[in-house]
Amino acid sequence: DYPLRRSGSNTQRTTGARLGMLVAVGAMLATRQTPALESADVQALLARVQPESALMVLAARHDSSADAMVLTGQAELQSGSRPGIASRFRAARRAKAVFTSAFARDSMRADVLEPLAWIGRLLPAVFGGSRTDGLAMLQRLERHYPYRGALLRGHFERADGRTVAADSIYRHLVTTQPDSAPAWFALYDLSYRMNRADIARDALRRYTILNPTDRTTMYHRGLLAAVLGVDLAEGEAALLAYLKGPIYVTQPSEDVAWWRLGQLLEKQGQTARALDAYRKALAKDPRDVEFKASLRKLEKSIASK
């Protein structure tokens, strides 16, 4: 998973992008099931993006098992979705401490190795990050869980700017593991950013079939239409459905969804509706430079006719 907000200079700095990736990891991990049946209520809270409530439930249990530690770490990571760089770093450091304790109890758990690898890879050393530690966790994951290790290796290659290597890994995974939703989403996201519209569309369709409960696919269908001009009518319907909510803080934000809808409507020649969508995006975030630029450009185009 990658940051759900854009990474332009006006919306995210390098540090914020790193933390955004950790938040995305937290959201992804929160949907996974742990072996303990009693974790169902905590999993439900995390699925609704209520990490503080999840932490309260876990604290009340006084459970020191590895399962409880994993859930606590996931909740701490998810709490990093709140605004503020400092609070996000604190959440990441708390999560690292919990996952490290869980690793000491059970060094073979994939749901411990993955977040520790991400934290080591993304956080600066002063905040507990260590590329050496992250690589060690990745290598352990590759030995014991080859598929998940390969997928994480692809993410790391991509994060380091080696998109060709990442693309090769994702393509191999969807070929050898055609029923694996995470690999299809990874291929979609990378292909979209490389402007490979047909591959991105097909990969997203396959992901949607494999994971039909993920509402963010509606946003991504609209994103493909808005940016790459793929399936405009379907993308519009998907974005409108996404905007009806609920939209959690770990999902693409409402203001960005309105902005993308404006771009999509503009491609269709629906200028009045596009203006309204841009204005709704700006009402949510009046300081966003890209929202303002899109609105001004469309207004000038209308005035010149």
Disulfide bonds with the S-S distance in Angstrom:
none
